[in-house]
Amino acid sequence: MASYFCPCPRGMEAALAEELGEIAQQSRTMKVHNQVPGGVHCSGDLLDSYRINLHSRIASRVLMRMGVSGYQNENDIYDLVLAQPWEDWFTYDHTIRVDVTAVKSPLKSLEFTTLKIKDAICDRFRDQFNKRPSVDTREPDMRIVGFLDKSQFIIYLDTSGEALFKRGWRTETGDAPLRENLAAGLLRVSGWKPGMPLFDPMCGSGTILCEAAQMVQGVPPGARRRFAFEAFNDFDPAPWQAMKAAIKPNPLPAEPTIFGSDISGDMVAMTRHNLRSAGILFEVPLKQIEAQEVKAPTEQPGILLTNPPYGERIGVRGDSTLAEDELATSFYAAFSSTLKQRFAGWTVFLFTADLGLPKLLRLKESRKTPFFNGALECRLFRFDMVAGFNRREAAKPKTE
């Protein structure tokens, strides 16, 4: 049995723990342990790492713990790494990359620590085989990750390879695409489930729509890509192929439930292309239209989830004579009216780095959840568009 750490976007730890709990139901050996800032600890056999890589939409990687110890200095770190049986997992013909993250570590230089870890791995191979693996920081076969806090050092071997948000379908992106695992986490936190109406009126390159559509269709996020564990020394492809073959796609929906629109025709075309690349076999209706002009796409209320543009992106086809902040003010005032008048009964979620967004919308959020998009602090604002609220407003006598 191995210990695993699954990092995720900060703020998504509870959503990831819930998702890992669902994945663990398919396994007799997998257990979910504690959440820590930036990820979730779990354990299981090697096949459980395959399972998480295949099915987790929110994890960024699946790291397998090789060793853990206290440390005083870089030599202690070197000794622990040197003692690990790296040759059981890969050979000197594989290329490697080492990354280190630290929280409150007393060590002066992370670069020097990274170098000591690389030296220990290479020295172990040189001692045994008189050959050593080469370093490739761009496309390594194997990634080794060190984590330091103020007194403890953990060394991991990455079973994923490229970060898990790279699903293998995206060839083109917009200006600032939302990462796929962040989009999947937002869908989970919003409470959206396949079958519920979902609308993204500022869909950009369609990340939220692609994630939702794959969930509706039952396509696992890792179905269309390769993983580092496939290059491990004793990798047996049979159980991995069996795991993929056991995937049962869901029946395709008879009626559309997922909808998108964007001000930019190029973005609508890109979303259409990305949906096809992601293997989506059913219709996701898309429109080129300004967000403040949209109407609810279904009679039944649902969830509106979007990552609104900011600054210049608001004015892609807007009035370029207005300053950026004026443009934002007029855009959000118009968008707010649209939400109140046309989305009664809907739950609206806006994911943004603009913490003053509710003020611009002149709406009181019912919840705000902090998340990080990389290093950028963001909020997921929830607004409940109460049915009947606007009819009461319209019924008031007009004052001259």
N, C-alpha and C positions, 0 to 999 in steps of 0.2 A: 504494500500500500504506500502511496506517495502523498505528500502534502502539496497542495497547489495554492497559488495566489492568483486571483483574477483581478487585475487593475481595471478601473472604469473611469469615465469622466466624473470629476468631483461633484458630489450632490446626488449621484445616481446609485449610491451604495445600497440603499434599501430596495430599490427597484431591481438591482442585479441579484441581491440575496433572494428575493422572491422568485425571480426567473430561474436561478440555480436550483432552488427548491423544487420547481416544476421539472427541471431536467433530471434531478436526482430520483424522481419517481420512476424513471425508466431503468434504474440501476439498483442492484442489490448492495453495491459497495460504496457508492458515492454519498458523502455526508457534507452538509454545509455548516461551517463553523461561524466565526465572528466577523462582523463588518468592522473595518478600520477606515480612517479617512483615505479615500482613493482606491478602495477595492474590498474584496471579500475573500476570506480564507476558506478553503474546502479541502476534502481529501477523497481518495479513491484509488482504484487501480489505473494502469496505463490507458485502458480502453475508456475510462471516464474522462481522461483528458481529450481523447478523440471526440467523445460525445459533447463536451462543452464547446470545443472548437467548432463543431458542426452546427450546434443548435443555439448558442448564446448570441443574442442580438445586442447585448449591452456591454459585455466584457470587451476590453481592448486587447488583451492577450491572455493566455493560460500559461503561467510560469510554474515549473516543477522545482520544488525545493531540493537542492543537492546537499546543503550543509548549513549549519547555524552555530555560532559561538559568540562569546564575549570577545572584546578586543581592546587593546591599549594603543596599538599603533599599526602601521601598514604591514609590518612583518607578520603580525598575528593573522592578518587577512590573507597574505601570501601563503602562510602555512595551511590555513583551512582550505584554500582553493587547490593547492598542490596535492592535498590528501584525497581529493574527490576522484572517483574512477571515470574520468571523462572518456577514456578509450572504450568503455562499455557502450557509450552512446554515439560517438562519431569518431572519425579517423583523422590523421594528419592531412589527408587530401581535402577535407572540408575547410571552407573558409569560415572565419569567426569574426564576431563583433562583440565588444564589451560595453555595457552602459551601466552607470552607477547613479542611484538617487540617494539622497541623504536628508534626514530630518534631525537637526540639532546635533550633528556629529562634530566631535572636537577636532577631527582631522583637518589640516590646513588646505590640502589640495585634492579635489576629487579627480583631477586629471592624473595626478601621481597615483592615486588609489586604483584608478582604471588601468593604468600601466602595470601596476603590481599584479592585478588579477590576470591580465593578458600574459605576463611573464610566467606566472605560476602554471597556467594551462600549457603554454608552449614548453616550459621546462619539463613538465610531466611527460609529454610526448617525446621530447628529445632524450630524456633519461631512458625511456623504454624502447624507442624505435629509431633513435638517432635522426629523427625528422620531426618537423613541427608544422602545425597548421598556419596558413597565411591569414592576415587580417584583410577583411573587405568591409568597409564601413557602409557601402551603398547597398549591395545585395548579398549579404552573407548567407551561407548555408545554415549556420548556427548562431544564435544570439545568446549571450550570457549576461545576466542582469544581477548586479550587486545592490543590496539595500542596507543602509546604515542608519541606526538611530544613535542616541548618545552612548549606548554601551554594548549594543548587539549588532552583529553582522550576519546577513543571510545571503547565500549565493544560490541563484536559480538558473535553470536551463529553460529557455523559451520553447514551448511545444508548438507555437503558432506560426512563427516566421514573420511575414508581414503582419502589421497590426490588423486586428479582426474587423475594424470598420471598413477595410478594403475587401469588399464582398466579391470582387472579380467581375462585376458587370459595368462599372462606371468607366467610360472612356472620355466623356466630356463633362465639364463642370461650369457653373456660372462664376460670378465674381467671388462670392464668399459662401461656398457650399457648406451646409450643415453636415457634420460627420454622421455617417449612417448609424453608428451605435448611439450617438446622442439623440438622433431623430427617433430611434426605436425606444429609448428610455423615456422621451417626452410622450410618446404614444401610450406607454404603460402608465406613466404618472397621471396622464389625463383621464385614465379610466376607459379609454377607447378599446373596444373588442370587435373582432371581425363580425360583420352583420350590422353594426351601428353605422348610420350615415357619418361620413367624414368629409370635411371640405377644407382645402388649403387655398385661400384666395390670392396668395402671393407666393406661388409654389417654386419660383426659381427653377433650378434644374430637377426638381421633383423628388428630392430625397425622402421627405415625409411620406409622399404618395407611394413611392417604390417600396419602402419598408412595410407600409400598411397593406399594399397589394400582395406582397409576398406572404404576409401573415394570413390574408384571406385565402390565398391559393395553397397554403401549407408548404411553401418552399423554404427550407432551412437556409439561414444566412450564409452558411459555409458550403453549400452544395456546389458552387461554381468556382471553387478556387483550390489551391494546393496549400499544404501546411508543412512546417519544419519537421514534424514527427514522421512524415513519410520518408525522410532522409536518415532517420535513426538507423544505427547498425543492424539491429535484429527486427526491423519493421516487417510485420507479417501483413500483407495487403488483404488477406481473406476476411478477417473480422471487420476491417474498415469498409471493405466493399459491401459486406453483409449489412453493416449499420446504415450505409447509404441506400442500399436496396430495400431496406425495411421502411423507408419513408413512404407514407401513403398521402398523395396529394388530396386536398379537399375538393369536393365538387365545385365547379365554377358557378359563381352567382348568376341567377337568372336575370336579376335587375341590378343596375349599377348602384353601389353604395358609397363609392369613393370618387370625389370630384376635385378638380383643380382649376385654377386660372392664374394668369399673370398679365401684367401690363405689356410685357415684351413678347412679341411673336416668336423671336429666337428662343426664348426660354420655354415657351409652350412646345416648340418643335424639339428642343433638347429633352424635355420631360418625356415626350412621346417616345423618343429614341431610347432613353434610359429605361422606361417601362418595358420596352421590347427586349433590351439587353438583359434585364433582370428576369426574363423568362415569363412575363405576365401574359396570360392567354385570354384575358377577358377585357371588356371595354372599361376604361377609366375616362369619362367625359372631361375634356379640357377646353377652356375658352381663352381667347385673348381679350381681356377686358380690364379696365382699371378697378382696383379693389373697392373704391368708393361707389362703384356702379353695380356691384354684384347683387344677386338675389339668392335666397336660400334654394339649394338645388333639389330639396325633397320636401314633401308635405310634413313628414315626420321629423321633429327636431333631432339634432345630432350634436356632433362636436366639430367646432371650427378650431383648427390648430394651425398656426402659421408662425414663421420667423420673419417679422416685418423687415423690409429694407431700411437703411438708414442713410442720412446725408444724401449724396449725389444719386444713389440708387432709386430714391423716391421719384426723382425727376427724369427717369429714363425717357419718358415721352411727355413729361409735364412742362410747366411754364419755366423756361430757363432764365427768365428775367427776375424771378424771385430769389432772394437769398435763401441759403439752405434751411435756416431755422424757421423762416416764414413759410417755406415750402412744406416743412414737416407740420407746422401748426395748422395750415389750411388742409393738408391731406388728412391728418388725424381727426380734425373737426368733422370733415365730410364722412370719413370712415365710421366714426362714432354714430353719426345720424343713421347711416346704413344699417349698422348692427342693431340699433334700437328699433328701427322701423321694420326691418325685413327678417330679423333673426330671433323673434320672440320664441322663448322656450329652448333656445340653443345654449350650450355651454361653450364659451369662447376662451381659448388659451393662446396667449401671445408670448413668444419666447424672445427676449430682447436684452441687449446690454444697456438700453436706455432706461434707467431706473425711474425716470420721471414720466414714463409712458401713460399711467392712469390719469395724470394731471392733463396731459395733452388730449386724452380721449374724453375728459370730464366724466369719467366713470369710476366708481369705487370698486376695487378688486375684492373678490370674496376670499382669495387666497393668493399668496405670493411665495414661491419656492425658489431658494437660491441654488444656482448651478454654475459651473464653470464651463465655458467653451474654450478649451485650451487654458490659457492664463487669464482670459477675459471673464470678469464676473458678470453673470447674467441673472435674470429672473424669469420664471414662468408665471405670468399673471393669469389668474382665472377670473372671468367675469360671467355671472349668471344673468342671461338676458331674460328677465322675468316676463312671462306671457301676460298681456293685458296692461303692462306698465305704460305703453305708449298710447294705447286707446284712451286711458284716463287722462293723459296729458293733452291729447287732441280734443277731449270733451270740454276742457276748460274754456270759459268764455274769453274771447279775445278782447284785450283792453285797447282802446283807441290811443 
